[in-house]
Amino acid sequence: MADADRIAILSNRVDALARALRAAGVDPRASERLLGAAAAATMDALALDLILAEAPPDAPAAEPRPAEQPVRLAA
């Protein structure tokens, strides 16, 4: 399970963002989008913690991918 301290820290940061947005008078629709993105990012971070916690300690690191070449677009 994800560390309870990490969960509390991330939750407190999302709450602080909500308070700051309200205090700044940000439009409620914009606040909703920002808070939704923050909540999704929080859930992704916690899910990643769980995935990494379940990985075997001797799992090999992923091979780095070669740098992608930029695509030239016709003007």
N, C-alpha and C positions, 0 to 999 in steps of 0.2 A: 504494500500500500504506500501511496505517496506520503512523504514526511508531513506530519500535521503542522509543523512550523511553516513549511513552505506554502501549504494551503492557506494558512492564516495570513501570511505576508501578502500573497497574491490577492486574496479576497479584500484585505485592507486597502491595497492599492487601487482596486477597482472602485471600492467605496469612496476613497479619497478623490478619485477622478470624478465620480458622480457629484460629490459635494462641490468641487471646484467648478464644474460646468454649471451647476445651479447658481453658485455665487457670482459667476461671470455673466449670468443672464443669457447663456447660449440657447439658441432656439431648441425647443424640446425635440423636434425631429432630428436635428443634427446630433443632439446629445444621445438620442436613442441609437443612432447609427454608430457613434463612437463607443458607447457602452456595450453595444452588441459585439462590436469587433474586439473590444477589450476582454469581454467574457469568453468569446471564442478562443482568443489567444491564450487566456488562462487555462481553459480546458485542454488546449493542445499541449501546453507546457506540462500539465499534470499527466496527460496521457503519455507523453514522451518519457517522463520520469518513470512511469510504470513499465513501459516497454524496455527501457534501459535496465531497470532493476531486475527484470526477468531474463535478461540476456546472460548467457554463460560468461563467467569472468575471462575465459580464455578464447572468446570469440574473436576471429581475425577482423582487423579493421577493413573497411571497404577500400577497394582500389580507387585511387583518384582518377577522375575522368579527364581525358585530354581537353584542353581549352577549345571551345567551339569557335569556329571562324565566323566573323560577322557576315551577314547576308547583304549583298549589294542590291539595292533596289533601283529600278530604272526611274529616271527623273521624268 
